[in-house]
Amino acid sequence: MKIKLSYVSYLKINEVSNNSLIGIEAGTSIEQFIKMLDIKGDTRRFIIPTVNGQRRKLDYILQENDDLFLFVPVEGG
């Protein structure tokens, strides 16, 4: 099945372009998918996922044609 992955530009994801369609196995949770992306460091624990515009928990099972957006809040000024 396919999902669309979008993410904030400062999130470093190797080999996956922003706004791309990605094939995954049925039954894959957001947490499993994030692990597959091999995001480095502590960044993973700060990711806030939204699916089709709604915030979801990491155990949410992704569905065909879901639009997954990965957001990482930033501090500073």
PDB file of N, CA, C, O and CB in Angstrom:
ATOM      1  N   MET A   1       0.834  -1.173   0.000  1.00  0.00           N
ATOM      2  CA  MET A   1       0.000   0.000   0.000  1.00  0.00           C
ATOM      3  C   MET A   1       0.882   1.241   0.000  1.00  0.00           C
ATOM      4  O   MET A   1       2.066   1.160   0.328  1.00  0.00           O
ATOM      5  CB  MET A   1      -0.951  -0.004   1.206  1.00  0.00           C
ATOM      6  N   LYS A   2       0.323   2.372  -0.360  1.00  0.00           N
ATOM      7  CA  LYS A   2       1.109   3.606  -0.448  1.00  0.00           C
ATOM      8  C   LYS A   2       0.559   4.669   0.492  1.00  0.00           C
ATOM      9  O   LYS A   2      -0.646   4.777   0.718  1.00  0.00           O
ATOM     10  CB  LYS A   2       1.123   4.136  -1.889  1.00  0.00           C
ATOM     11  N   ILE A   3       1.502   5.456   1.037  1.00  0.00           N
ATOM     12  CA  ILE A   3       1.157   6.636   1.824  1.00  0.00           C
ATOM     13  C   ILE A   3       1.973   7.802   1.284  1.00  0.00           C
ATOM     14  O   ILE A   3       2.985   7.607   0.610  1.00  0.00           O
ATOM     15  CB  ILE A   3       1.426   6.410   3.359  1.00  0.00           C
ATOM     16  N   LYS A   4       1.525   9.011   1.586  1.00  0.00           N
ATOM     17  CA  LYS A   4       2.295  10.199   1.225  1.00  0.00           C
ATOM     18  C   LYS A   4       3.007  10.682   2.482  1.00  0.00           C
ATOM     19  O   LYS A   4       2.382  10.855   3.529  1.00  0.00           O
ATOM     20  CB  LYS A   4       1.376  11.326   0.615  1.00  0.00           C
ATOM     21  N   LEU A   5       4.314  10.900   2.375  1.00  0.00           N
ATOM     22  CA  LEU A   5       5.112  11.382   3.497  1.00  0.00           C
ATOM     23  C   LEU A   5       5.549  12.816   3.244  1.00  0.00           C
ATOM     24  O   LEU A   5       6.152  13.129   2.217  1.00  0.00           O
ATOM     25  CB  LEU A   5       6.337  10.477   3.727  1.00  0.00           C
ATOM     26  N   SER A   6       5.230  13.685   4.209  1.00  0.00           N
ATOM     27  CA  SER A   6       5.700  15.065   4.206  1.00  0.00           C
ATOM     28  C   SER A   6       6.347  15.303   5.566  1.00  0.00           C
ATOM     29  O   SER A   6       5.971  14.683   6.560  1.00  0.00           O
ATOM     30  CB  SER A   6       4.524  16.094   3.923  1.00  0.00           C
ATOM     31  N   TYR A   7       7.315  16.202   5.598  1.00  0.00           N
ATOM     32  CA  TYR A   7       7.982  16.507   6.861  1.00  0.00           C
ATOM     33  C   TYR A   7       8.584  17.898   6.807  1.00  0.00           C
ATOM     34  O   TYR A   7       8.796  18.458   5.732  1.00  0.00           O
ATOM     35  CB  TYR A   7       9.069  15.464   7.175  1.00  0.00           C
ATOM     36  N   VAL A   8       8.862  18.458   8.003  1.00  0.00           N
ATOM     37  CA  VAL A   8       9.474  19.780   8.075  1.00  0.00           C
ATOM     38  C   VAL A   8      10.867  19.713   7.462  1.00  0.00           C
ATOM     39  O   VAL A   8      11.556  18.698   7.566  1.00  0.00           O
ATOM     40  CB  VAL A   8       9.538  20.289   9.545  1.00  0.00           C
ATOM     41  N   SER A   9      11.267  20.796   6.827  1.00  0.00           N
ATOM     42  CA  SER A   9      12.510  20.790   6.046  1.00  0.00           C
ATOM     43  C   SER A   9      13.764  20.538   6.878  1.00  0.00           C
ATOM     44  O   SER A   9      14.753  20.029   6.351  1.00  0.00           O
ATOM     45  CB  SER A   9      12.656  22.095   5.331  1.00  0.00           C
ATOM     46  N   TYR A  10      13.746  20.879   8.154  1.00  0.00           N
ATOM     47  CA  TYR A  10      14.946  20.692   8.973  1.00  0.00           C
ATOM     48  C   TYR A  10      15.058  19.276   9.541  1.00  0.00           C
ATOM     49  O   TYR A  10      16.038  18.960  10.215  1.00  0.00           O
ATOM     50  CB  TYR A  10      14.954  21.696  10.110  1.00  0.00           C
ATOM     51  N   LEU A  11      14.083  18.434   9.281  1.00  0.00           N
ATOM     52  CA  LEU A  11      14.164  17.030   9.678  1.00  0.00           C
ATOM     53  C   LEU A  11      14.962  16.286   8.609  1.00  0.00           C
ATOM     54  O   LEU A  11      14.587  16.281   7.436  1.00  0.00           O
ATOM     55  CB  LEU A  11      12.733  16.400   9.863  1.00  0.00           C
ATOM     56  N   LYS A  12      16.041  15.672   9.011  1.00  0.00           N
ATOM     57  CA  LYS A  12      16.917  14.992   8.062  1.00  0.00           C
ATOM     58  C   LYS A  12      16.493  13.539   7.881  1.00  0.00           C
ATOM     59  O   LYS A  12      16.610  12.724   8.797  1.00  0.00           O
ATOM     60  CB  LYS A  12      18.376  15.064   8.532  1.00  0.00           C
ATOM     61  N   ILE A  13      15.999  13.229   6.684  1.00  0.00           N
ATOM     62  CA  ILE A  13      15.626  11.860   6.345  1.00  0.00           C
ATOM     63  C   ILE A  13      16.370  11.489   5.076  1.00  0.00           C
ATOM     64  O   ILE A  13      16.136  12.074   4.019  1.00  0.00           O
ATOM     65  CB  ILE A  13      14.073  11.705   6.164  1.00  0.00           C
ATOM     66  N   ASN A  14      17.255  10.528   5.180  1.00  0.00           N
ATOM     67  CA  ASN A  14      18.062  10.110   4.037  1.00  0.00           C
ATOM     68  C   ASN A  14      17.236   9.299   3.047  1.00  0.00           C
ATOM     69  O   ASN A  14      16.425   8.460   3.439  1.00  0.00           O
ATOM     70  CB  ASN A  14      19.267   9.296   4.506  1.00  0.00           C
ATOM     71  N   GLU A  15      17.447   9.554   1.784  1.00  0.00           N
ATOM     72  CA  GLU A  15      16.903   8.776   0.676  1.00  0.00           C
ATOM     73  C   GLU A  15      15.383   8.847   0.526  1.00  0.00           C
ATOM     74  O   GLU A  15      14.807   8.060  -0.225  1.00  0.00           O
ATOM     75  CB  GLU A  15      17.301   7.361   0.839  1.00  0.00           C
ATOM     76  N   VAL A  16      14.720   9.777   1.227  1.00  0.00           N
ATOM     77  CA  VAL A  16      13.272   9.936   1.066  1.00  0.00           C
ATOM     78  C   VAL A  16      12.989  11.418   0.863  1.00  0.00           C
ATOM     79  O   VAL A  16      13.222  12.231   1.758  1.00  0.00           O
ATOM     80  CB  VAL A  16      12.482   9.369   2.308  1.00  0.00           C
ATOM     81  N   SER A  17      12.499  11.756  -0.290  1.00  0.00           N
ATOM     82  CA  SER A  17      12.177  13.150  -0.594  1.00  0.00           C
ATOM     83  C   SER A  17      10.909  13.575   0.130  1.00  0.00           C
ATOM     84  O   SER A  17      10.016  12.767   0.389  1.00  0.00           O
ATOM     85  CB  SER A  17      12.017  13.352  -2.109  1.00  0.00           C
ATOM     86  N   ASN A  18      10.853  14.859   0.448  1.00  0.00           N
ATOM     87  CA  ASN A  18       9.655  15.420   1.040  1.00  0.00           C
ATOM     88  C   ASN A  18       8.502  15.317   0.042  1.00  0.00           C
ATOM     89  O   ASN A  18       8.711  15.448  -1.164  1.00  0.00           O
ATOM     90  CB  ASN A  18       9.888  16.889   1.468  1.00  0.00           C
ATOM     91  N   ASN A  19       7.306  15.086   0.533  1.00  0.00           N
ATOM     92  CA  ASN A  19       6.100  14.965  -0.290  1.00  0.00           C
ATOM     93  C   ASN A  19       6.158  13.797  -1.269  1.00  0.00           C
ATOM     94  O   ASN A  19       5.694  13.909  -2.404  1.00  0.00           O
ATOM     95  CB  ASN A  19       5.875  16.243  -1.052  1.00  0.00           C
ATOM     96  N   SER A  20       6.722  12.688  -0.832  1.00  0.00           N
ATOM     97  CA  SER A  20       6.825  11.546  -1.735  1.00  0.00           C
ATOM     98  C   SER A  20       5.851  10.438  -1.350  1.00  0.00           C
ATOM     99  O   SER A  20       5.446  10.317  -0.194  1.00  0.00           O
ATOM    100  CB  SER A  20       8.249  11.007  -1.741  1.00  0.00           C
ATOM    101  N   LEU A  21       5.486   9.637  -2.341  1.00  0.00           N
ATOM    102  CA  LEU A  21       4.666   8.456  -2.109  1.00  0.00           C
ATOM    103  C   LEU A  21       5.590   7.304  -1.763  1.00  0.00           C
ATOM    104  O   LEU A  21       6.595   7.073  -2.434  1.00  0.00           O
ATOM    105  CB  LEU A  21       3.784   8.118  -3.351  1.00  0.00           C
ATOM    106  N   ILE A  22       5.239   6.584  -0.710  1.00  0.00           N
ATOM    107  CA  ILE A  22       6.091   5.506  -0.222  1.00  0.00           C
ATOM    108  C   ILE A  22       5.250   4.253  -0.055  1.00  0.00           C
ATOM    109  O   ILE A  22       4.144   4.301   0.485  1.00  0.00           O
ATOM    110  CB  ILE A  22       6.780   5.894   1.115  1.00  0.00           C
ATOM    111  N   GLY A  23       5.777   3.144  -0.517  1.00  0.00           N
ATOM    112  CA  GLY A  23       5.107   1.866  -0.330  1.00  0.00           C
ATOM    113  C   GLY A  23       5.487   1.248   1.001  1.00  0.00           C
ATOM    114  O   GLY A  23       6.667   1.168   1.345  1.00  0.00           O
ATOM    115  N   ILE A  24       4.489   0.813   1.747  1.00  0.00           N
ATOM    116  CA  ILE A  24       4.723   0.143   3.027  1.00  0.00           C
ATOM    117  C   ILE A  24       3.810  -1.070   3.118  1.00  0.00           C
ATOM    118  O   ILE A  24       2.852  -1.199   2.357  1.00  0.00           O
ATOM    119  CB  ILE A  24       4.480   1.112   4.227  1.00  0.00           C
ATOM    120  N   GLU A  25       4.120  -1.956   4.059  1.00  0.00           N
ATOM    121  CA  GLU A  25       3.288  -3.136   4.272  1.00  0.00           C
ATOM    122  C   GLU A  25       2.033  -2.763   5.046  1.00  0.00           C
ATOM    123  O   GLU A  25       2.075  -1.893   5.916  1.00  0.00           O
ATOM    124  CB  GLU A  25       4.073  -4.227   5.020  1.00  0.00           C
ATOM    125  N   ALA A  26       0.932  -3.407   4.738  1.00  0.00           N
ATOM    126  CA  ALA A  26      -0.299  -3.213   5.498  1.00  0.00           C
ATOM    127  C   ALA A  26      -0.034  -3.584   6.952  1.00  0.00           C
ATOM    128  O   ALA A  26       0.693  -4.535   7.237  1.00  0.00           O
ATOM    129  CB  ALA A  26      -1.469  -4.061   4.907  1.00  0.00           C
ATOM    130  N   GLY A  27      -0.632  -2.824   7.868  1.00  0.00           N
ATOM    131  CA  GLY A  27      -0.456  -3.094   9.290  1.00  0.00           C
ATOM    132  C   GLY A  27       0.709  -2.369   9.930  1.00  0.00           C
ATOM    133  O   GLY A  27       1.007  -2.590  11.104  1.00  0.00           O
ATOM    134  N   THR A  28       1.386  -1.491   9.163  1.00  0.00           N
ATOM    135  CA  THR A  28       2.534  -0.748   9.687  1.00  0.00           C
ATOM    136  C   THR A  28       2.046   0.430  10.523  1.00  0.00           C
ATOM    137  O   THR A  28       1.208   1.218  10.084  1.00  0.00           O
ATOM    138  CB  THR A  28       3.448  -0.254   8.532  1.00  0.00           C
ATOM    139  N   SER A  29       2.587   0.537  11.742  1.00  0.00           N
ATOM    140  CA  SER A  29       2.245   1.665  12.607  1.00  0.00           C
ATOM    141  C   SER A  29       3.156   2.853  12.285  1.00  0.00           C
ATOM    142  O   SER A  29       4.177   2.702  11.614  1.00  0.00           O
ATOM    143  CB  SER A  29       2.368   1.269  14.109  1.00  0.00           C
ATOM    144  N   ILE A  30       2.770   4.028  12.772  1.00  0.00           N
ATOM    145  CA  ILE A  30       3.629   5.202  12.587  1.00  0.00           C
ATOM    146  C   ILE A  30       4.984   4.952  13.221  1.00  0.00           C
ATOM    147  O   ILE A  30       6.012   5.287  12.632  1.00  0.00           O
ATOM    148  CB  ILE A  30       2.977   6.467  13.192  1.00  0.00           C
ATOM    149  N   GLU A  31       5.003   4.368  14.413  1.00  0.00           N
ATOM    150  CA  GLU A  31       6.269   4.099  15.099  1.00  0.00           C
ATOM    151  C   GLU A  31       7.170   3.182  14.274  1.00  0.00           C
ATOM    152  O   GLU A  31       8.366   3.445  14.145  1.00  0.00           O
ATOM    153  CB  GLU A  31       6.006   3.473  16.468  1.00  0.00           C
ATOM    154  N   GLN A  32       6.613   2.118  13.721  1.00  0.00           N
ATOM    155  CA  GLN A  32       7.392   1.208  12.884  1.00  0.00           C
ATOM    156  C   GLN A  32       7.925   1.923  11.648  1.00  0.00           C
ATOM    157  O   GLN A  32       9.067   1.712  11.239  1.00  0.00           O
ATOM    158  CB  GLN A  32       6.542   0.002  12.469  1.00  0.00           C
ATOM    159  N   PHE A  33       7.093   2.763  11.065  1.00  0.00           N
ATOM    160  CA  PHE A  33       7.497   3.492   9.873  1.00  0.00           C
ATOM    161  C   PHE A  33       8.641   4.458  10.184  1.00  0.00           C
ATOM    162  O   PHE A  33       9.604   4.547   9.421  1.00  0.00           O
ATOM    163  CB  PHE A  33       6.306   4.250   9.287  1.00  0.00           C
ATOM    164  N   ILE A  34       8.539   5.174  11.290  1.00  0.00           N
ATOM    165  CA  ILE A  34       9.596   6.112  11.686  1.00  0.00           C
ATOM    166  C   ILE A  34      10.913   5.364  11.904  1.00  0.00           C
ATOM    167  O   ILE A  34      11.977   5.859  11.530  1.00  0.00           O
ATOM    168  CB  ILE A  34       9.193   6.880  12.974  1.00  0.00           C
ATOM    169  N   LYS A  35      10.847   4.188  12.502  1.00  0.00           N
ATOM    170  CA  LYS A  35      12.063   3.372  12.694  1.00  0.00           C
ATOM    171  C   LYS A  35      12.662   2.989  11.343  1.00  0.00           C
ATOM    172  O   LYS A  35      13.883   2.978  11.185  1.00  0.00           O
ATOM    173  CB  LYS A  35      11.745   2.090  13.519  1.00  0.00           C
ATOM    174  N   MET A  36      11.816   2.677  10.378  1.00  0.00           N
ATOM    175  CA  MET A  36      12.296   2.304   9.037  1.00  0.00           C
ATOM    176  C   MET A  36      13.006   3.465   8.359  1.00  0.00           C
ATOM    177  O   MET A  36      13.892   3.251   7.532  1.00  0.00           O
ATOM    178  CB  MET A  36      11.129   1.830   8.162  1.00  0.00           C
ATOM    179  N   LEU A  37      12.626   4.702   8.703  1.00  0.00           N
ATOM    180  CA  LEU A  37      13.258   5.878   8.091  1.00  0.00           C
ATOM    181  C   LEU A  37      14.670   6.110   8.612  1.00  0.00           C
ATOM    182  O   LEU A  37      15.427   6.880   8.020  1.00  0.00           O
ATOM    183  CB  LEU A  37      12.412   7.116   8.344  1.00  0.00           C
ATOM    184  N   ASP A  38      15.032   5.461   9.702  1.00  0.00           N
ATOM    185  CA  ASP A  38      16.387   5.545  10.264  1.00  0.00           C
ATOM    186  C   ASP A  38      16.782   6.987  10.587  1.00  0.00           C
ATOM    187  O   ASP A  38      17.865   7.446  10.224  1.00  0.00           O
ATOM    188  CB  ASP A  38      17.399   4.940   9.290  1.00  0.00           C
ATOM    189  N   ILE A  39      15.883   7.686  11.275  1.00  0.00           N
ATOM    190  CA  ILE A  39      16.162   9.054  11.704  1.00  0.00           C
ATOM    191  C   ILE A  39      17.147   8.993  12.861  1.00  0.00           C
ATOM    192  O   ILE A  39      16.946   8.242  13.815  1.00  0.00           O
ATOM    193  CB  ILE A  39      14.852   9.807  12.116  1.00  0.00           C
ATOM    194  N   LYS A  40      18.190   9.769  12.777  1.00  0.00           N
ATOM    195  CA  LYS A  40      19.286   9.689  13.731  1.00  0.00           C
ATOM    196  C   LYS A  40      19.027  10.470  15.022  1.00  0.00           C
ATOM    197  O   LYS A  40      18.201  11.380  15.072  1.00  0.00           O
ATOM    198  CB  LYS A  40      20.542  10.190  13.088  1.00  0.00           C
ATOM    199  N   GLY A  41      19.766  10.078  16.062  1.00  0.00           N
ATOM    200  CA  GLY A  41      19.794  10.814  17.325  1.00  0.00           C
ATOM    201  C   GLY A  41      18.489  10.782  18.092  1.00  0.00           C
ATOM    202  O   GLY A  41      17.656   9.893  17.918  1.00  0.00           O
ATOM    203  N   ASP A  42      18.340  11.773  18.939  1.00  0.00           N
ATOM    204  CA  ASP A  42      17.156  11.870  19.789  1.00  0.00           C
ATOM    205  C   ASP A  42      15.958  12.469  19.067  1.00  0.00           C
ATOM    206  O   ASP A  42      14.884  12.604  19.653  1.00  0.00           O
ATOM    207  CB  ASP A  42      17.468  12.693  21.007  1.00  0.00           C
ATOM    208  N   THR A  43      16.127  12.821  17.829  1.00  0.00           N
ATOM    209  CA  THR A  43      15.056  13.488  17.080  1.00  0.00           C
ATOM    210  C   THR A  43      13.769  12.679  17.101  1.00  0.00           C
ATOM    211  O   THR A  43      12.683  13.250  17.198  1.00  0.00           O
ATOM    212  CB  THR A  43      15.488  13.729  15.640  1.00  0.00           C
ATOM    213  N   ARG A  44      13.878  11.351  17.010  1.00  0.00           N
ATOM    214  CA  ARG A  44      12.681  10.501  16.937  1.00  0.00           C
ATOM    215  C   ARG A  44      11.719  10.737  18.090  1.00  0.00           C
ATOM    216  O   ARG A  44      10.503  10.718  17.896  1.00  0.00           O
ATOM    217  CB  ARG A  44      13.083   9.046  16.914  1.00  0.00           C
ATOM    218  N   ARG A  45      12.244  10.958  19.278  1.00  0.00           N
ATOM    219  CA  ARG A  45      11.344  11.071  20.427  1.00  0.00           C
ATOM    220  C   ARG A  45      10.572  12.393  20.448  1.00  0.00           C
ATOM    221  O   ARG A  45       9.617  12.535  21.212  1.00  0.00           O
ATOM    222  CB  ARG A  45      12.134  10.926  21.710  1.00  0.00           C
ATOM    223  N   PHE A  46      10.974  13.360  19.621  1.00  0.00           N
ATOM    224  CA  PHE A  46      10.291  14.650  19.579  1.00  0.00           C
ATOM    225  C   PHE A  46       9.326  14.794  18.405  1.00  0.00           C
ATOM    226  O   PHE A  46       8.635  15.806  18.290  1.00  0.00           O
ATOM    227  CB  PHE A  46      11.304  15.749  19.522  1.00  0.00           C
ATOM    228  N   ILE A  47       9.277  13.791  17.538  1.00  0.00           N
ATOM    229  CA  ILE A  47       8.420  13.863  16.356  1.00  0.00           C
ATOM    230  C   ILE A  47       6.946  13.845  16.756  1.00  0.00           C
ATOM    231  O   ILE A  47       6.517  13.029  17.573  1.00  0.00           O
ATOM    232  CB  ILE A  47       8.725  12.700  15.397  1.00  0.00           C
ATOM    233  N   ILE A  48       6.192  14.753  16.168  1.00  0.00           N
ATOM    234  CA  ILE A  48       4.739  14.802  16.350  1.00  0.00           C
ATOM    235  C   ILE A  48       4.123  14.431  15.001  1.00  0.00           C
ATOM    236  O   ILE A  48       4.221  15.201  14.045  1.00  0.00           O
ATOM    237  CB  ILE A  48       4.246  16.238  16.851  1.00  0.00           C
ATOM    238  N   PRO A  49       3.490  13.258  14.914  1.00  0.00           N
ATOM    239  CA  PRO A  49       2.895  12.847  13.641  1.00  0.00           C
ATOM    240  C   PRO A  49       1.445  13.305  13.499  1.00  0.00           C
ATOM    241  O   PRO A  49       0.671  13.281  14.456  1.00  0.00           O
ATOM    242  CB  PRO A  49       2.967  11.338  13.500  1.00  0.00           C
ATOM    243  N   THR A  50       1.100  13.721  12.287  1.00  0.00           N
ATOM    244  CA  THR A  50      -0.301  13.954  11.952  1.00  0.00           C
ATOM    245  C   THR A  50      -0.627  13.116  10.719  1.00  0.00           C
ATOM    246  O   THR A  50       0.199  12.948   9.821  1.00  0.00           O
ATOM    247  CB  THR A  50      -0.588  15.482  11.699  1.00  0.00           C
ATOM    248  N   VAL A  51      -1.831  12.605  10.699  1.00  0.00           N
ATOM    249  CA  VAL A  51      -2.301  11.807   9.569  1.00  0.00           C
ATOM    250  C   VAL A  51      -3.583  12.449   9.069  1.00  0.00           C
ATOM    251  O   VAL A  51      -4.556  12.596   9.808  1.00  0.00           O
ATOM    252  CB  VAL A  51      -2.531  10.299   9.971  1.00  0.00           C
ATOM    253  N   ASN A  52      -3.564  12.827   7.807  1.00  0.00           N
ATOM    254  CA  ASN A  52      -4.718  13.478   7.181  1.00  0.00           C
ATOM    255  C   ASN A  52      -5.177  14.687   8.007  1.00  0.00           C
ATOM    256  O   ASN A  52      -6.372  14.944   8.152  1.00  0.00           O
ATOM    257  CB  ASN A  52      -5.879  12.472   7.019  1.00  0.00           C
ATOM    258  N   GLY A  53      -4.191  15.423   8.543  1.00  0.00           N
ATOM    259  CA  GLY A  53      -4.470  16.653   9.276  1.00  0.00           C
ATOM    260  C   GLY A  53      -4.829  16.484  10.741  1.00  0.00           C
ATOM    261  O   GLY A  53      -5.101  17.471  11.424  1.00  0.00           O
ATOM    262  N   GLN A  54      -4.835  15.250  11.240  1.00  0.00           N
ATOM    263  CA  GLN A  54      -5.169  15.005  12.643  1.00  0.00           C
ATOM    264  C   GLN A  54      -3.974  14.394  13.370  1.00  0.00           C
ATOM    265  O   GLN A  54      -3.333  13.467  12.874  1.00  0.00           O
ATOM    266  CB  GLN A  54      -6.400  14.079  12.756  1.00  0.00           C
ATOM    267  N   ARG A  55      -3.689  14.934  14.562  1.00  0.00           N
ATOM    268  CA  ARG A  55      -2.591  14.395  15.353  1.00  0.00           C
ATOM    269  C   ARG A  55      -2.910  12.957  15.752  1.00  0.00           C
ATOM    270  O   ARG A  55      -4.022  12.644  16.178  1.00  0.00           O
ATOM    271  CB  ARG A  55      -2.332  15.268  16.606  1.00  0.00           C
ATOM    272  N   ARG A  56      -1.905  12.088  15.605  1.00  0.00           N
ATOM    273  CA  ARG A  56      -2.087  10.659  15.915  1.00  0.00           C
ATOM    274  C   ARG A  56      -0.986  10.174  16.839  1.00  0.00           C
ATOM    275  O   ARG A  56       0.107  10.738  16.881  1.00  0.00           O
ATOM    276  CB  ARG A  56      -2.103   9.812  14.622  1.00  0.00           C
ATOM    277  N   LYS A  57      -1.296   9.114  17.580  1.00  0.00           N
ATOM    278  CA  LYS A  57      -0.302   8.476  18.433  1.00  0.00           C
ATOM    279  C   LYS A  57       0.567   7.570  17.575  1.00  0.00           C
ATOM    280  O   LYS A  57       0.196   7.209  16.459  1.00  0.00           O
ATOM    281  CB  LYS A  57      -0.975   7.676  19.582  1.00  0.00           C
ATOM    282  N   LEU A  58       1.727   7.208  18.110  1.00  0.00           N
ATOM    283  CA  LEU A  58       2.680   6.390  17.360  1.00  0.00           C
ATOM    284  C   LEU A  58       2.160   4.993  17.052  1.00  0.00           C
ATOM    285  O   LEU A  58       2.654   4.351  16.125  1.00  0.00           O
ATOM    286  CB  LEU A  58       3.967   6.284  18.124  1.00  0.00           C
ATOM    287  N   ASP A  59       1.174   4.503  17.806  1.00  0.00           N
ATOM    288  CA  ASP A  59       0.657   3.158  17.547  1.00  0.00           C
ATOM    289  C   ASP A  59      -0.447   3.138  16.473  1.00  0.00           C
ATOM    290  O   ASP A  59      -1.006   2.082  16.177  1.00  0.00           O
ATOM    291  CB  ASP A  59       0.122   2.561  18.841  1.00  0.00           C
ATOM    292  N   TYR A  60      -0.757   4.301  15.896  1.00  0.00           N
ATOM    293  CA  TYR A  60      -1.755   4.375  14.820  1.00  0.00           C
ATOM    294  C   TYR A  60      -1.290   3.533  13.641  1.00  0.00           C
ATOM    295  O   TYR A  60      -0.141   3.639  13.213  1.00  0.00           O
ATOM    296  CB  TYR A  60      -1.994   5.851  14.376  1.00  0.00           C
ATOM    297  N   ILE A  61      -2.169   2.706  13.124  1.00  0.00           N
ATOM    298  CA  ILE A  61      -1.869   1.867  11.955  1.00  0.00           C
ATOM    299  C   ILE A  61      -2.184   2.665  10.697  1.00  0.00           C
ATOM    300  O   ILE A  61      -3.318   3.093  10.479  1.00  0.00           O
ATOM    301  CB  ILE A  61      -2.687   0.525  11.987  1.00  0.00           C
ATOM    302  N   LEU A  62      -1.167   2.852   9.883  1.00  0.00           N
ATOM    303  CA  LEU A  62      -1.317   3.616   8.647  1.00  0.00           C
ATOM    304  C   LEU A  62      -2.212   2.873   7.652  1.00  0.00           C
ATOM    305  O   LEU A  62      -2.186   1.645   7.564  1.00  0.00           O
ATOM    306  CB  LEU A  62       0.060   3.895   8.019  1.00  0.00           C
ATOM    307  N   GLN A  63      -2.998   3.642   6.913  1.00  0.00           N
ATOM    308  CA  GLN A  63      -3.944   3.100   5.940  1.00  0.00           C
ATOM    309  C   GLN A  63      -3.566   3.554   4.529  1.00  0.00           C
ATOM    310  O   GLN A  63      -2.838   4.531   4.354  1.00  0.00           O
ATOM    311  CB  GLN A  63      -5.390   3.539   6.282  1.00  0.00           C
ATOM    312  N   GLU A  64      -4.058   2.849   3.550  1.00  0.00           N
ATOM    313  CA  GLU A  64      -3.844   3.196   2.146  1.00  0.00           C
ATOM    314  C   GLU A  64      -4.193   4.666   1.912  1.00  0.00           C
ATOM    315  O   GLU A  64      -5.244   5.142   2.344  1.00  0.00           O
ATOM    316  CB  GLU A  64      -4.688   2.284   1.222  1.00  0.00           C
ATOM    317  N   ASN A  65      -3.299   5.379   1.221  1.00  0.00           N
ATOM    318  CA  ASN A  65      -3.474   6.787   0.839  1.00  0.00           C
ATOM    319  C   ASN A  65      -3.455   7.773   2.000  1.00  0.00           C
ATOM    320  O   ASN A  65      -3.839   8.929   1.823  1.00  0.00           O
ATOM    321  CB  ASN A  65      -4.755   6.940   0.111  1.00  0.00           C
ATOM    322  N   ASP A  66      -3.017   7.346   3.185  1.00  0.00           N
ATOM    323  CA  ASP A  66      -2.864   8.294   4.289  1.00  0.00           C
ATOM    324  C   ASP A  66      -1.820   9.335   3.926  1.00  0.00           C
ATOM    325  O   ASP A  66      -0.867   9.052   3.200  1.00  0.00           O
ATOM    326  CB  ASP A  66      -2.472   7.566   5.596  1.00  0.00           C
ATOM    327  N   ASP A  67      -2.009  10.532   4.436  1.00  0.00           N
ATOM    328  CA  ASP A  67      -1.065  11.634   4.261  1.00  0.00           C
ATOM    329  C   ASP A  67      -0.397  11.853   5.625  1.00  0.00           C
ATOM    330  O   ASP A  67      -0.986  12.461   6.518  1.00  0.00           O
ATOM    331  CB  ASP A  67      -1.788  12.961   3.734  1.00  0.00           C
ATOM    332  N   LEU A  68       0.820  11.360   5.777  1.00  0.00           N
ATOM    333  CA  LEU A  68       1.554  11.435   7.038  1.00  0.00           C
ATOM    334  C   LEU A  68       2.496  12.638   7.018  1.00  0.00           C
ATOM    335  O   LEU A  68       3.325  12.779   6.119  1.00  0.00           O
ATOM    336  CB  LEU A  68       2.345  10.127   7.292  1.00  0.00           C
ATOM    337  N   PHE A  69       2.354  13.500   8.023  1.00  0.00           N
ATOM    338  CA  PHE A  69       3.229  14.662   8.165  1.00  0.00           C
ATOM    339  C   PHE A  69       3.975  14.520   9.480  1.00  0.00           C
ATOM    340  O   PHE A  69       3.369  14.316  10.532  1.00  0.00           O
ATOM    341  CB  PHE A  69       2.421  16.009   8.112  1.00  0.00           C
ATOM    342  N   LEU A  70       5.304  14.630   9.411  1.00  0.00           N
ATOM    343  CA  LEU A  70       6.145  14.532  10.606  1.00  0.00           C
ATOM    344  C   LEU A  70       6.639  15.916  10.967  1.00  0.00           C
ATOM    345  O   LEU A  70       7.316  16.572  10.176  1.00  0.00           O
ATOM    346  CB  LEU A  70       7.340  13.561  10.383  1.00  0.00           C
ATOM    347  N   PHE A  71       6.295  16.360  12.175  1.00  0.00           N
ATOM    348  CA  PHE A  71       6.649  17.682  12.663  1.00  0.00           C
ATOM    349  C   PHE A  71       7.543  17.535  13.887  1.00  0.00           C
ATOM    350  O   PHE A  71       7.305  16.691  14.752  1.00  0.00           O
ATOM    351  CB  PHE A  71       5.381  18.511  12.998  1.00  0.00           C
ATOM    352  N   VAL A  72       8.569  18.366  13.944  1.00  0.00           N
ATOM    353  CA  VAL A  72       9.447  18.424  15.110  1.00  0.00           C
ATOM    354  C   VAL A  72       9.458  19.872  15.584  1.00  0.00           C
ATOM    355  O   VAL A  72       9.933  20.752  14.866  1.00  0.00           O
ATOM    356  CB  VAL A  72      10.907  17.910  14.776  1.00  0.00           C
ATOM    357  N   PRO A  73       8.936  20.134  16.796  1.00  0.00           N
ATOM    358  CA  PRO A  73       8.931  21.509  17.291  1.00  0.00           C
ATOM    359  C   PRO A  73      10.355  22.036  17.481  1.00  0.00           C
ATOM    360  O   PRO A  73      11.275  21.276  17.782  1.00  0.00           O
ATOM    361  CB  PRO A  73       8.158  21.595  18.611  1.00  0.00           C
ATOM    362  N   VAL A  74      10.519  23.343  17.300  1.00  0.00           N
ATOM    363  CA  VAL A  74      11.821  23.973  17.433  1.00  0.00           C
ATOM    364  C   VAL A  74      11.711  25.095  18.460  1.00  0.00           C
ATOM    365  O   VAL A  74      10.700  25.792  18.541  1.00  0.00           O
ATOM    366  CB  VAL A  74      12.332  24.511  16.062  1.00  0.00           C
ATOM    367  N   GLU A  75      12.763  25.246  19.227  1.00  0.00           N
ATOM    368  CA  GLU A  75      12.842  26.326  20.204  1.00  0.00           C
ATOM    369  C   GLU A  75      13.877  27.337  19.772  1.00  0.00           C
ATOM    370  O   GLU A  75      14.743  27.050  18.946  1.00  0.00           O
ATOM    371  CB  GLU A  75      13.176  25.785  21.597  1.00  0.00           C
ATOM    372  N   GLY A  76      13.781  28.487  20.321  1.00  0.00           N
ATOM    373  CA  GLY A  76      14.821  29.468  20.042  1.00  0.00           C
ATOM    374  C   GLY A  76      14.225  30.825  19.721  1.00  0.00           C
ATOM    375  O   GLY A  76      13.016  31.053  19.776  1.00  0.00           O
ATOM    376  N   GLY A  77      15.129  31.692  19.391  1.00  0.00           N
ATOM    377  CA  GLY A  77      14.612  33.015  19.062  1.00  0.00           C
ATOM    378  C   GLY A  77      15.726  33.983  18.785  1.00  0.00           C
ATOM    379  O   GLY A  77      15.471  35.151  18.490  1.00  0.00           O
TER     380      GLY A  77
END
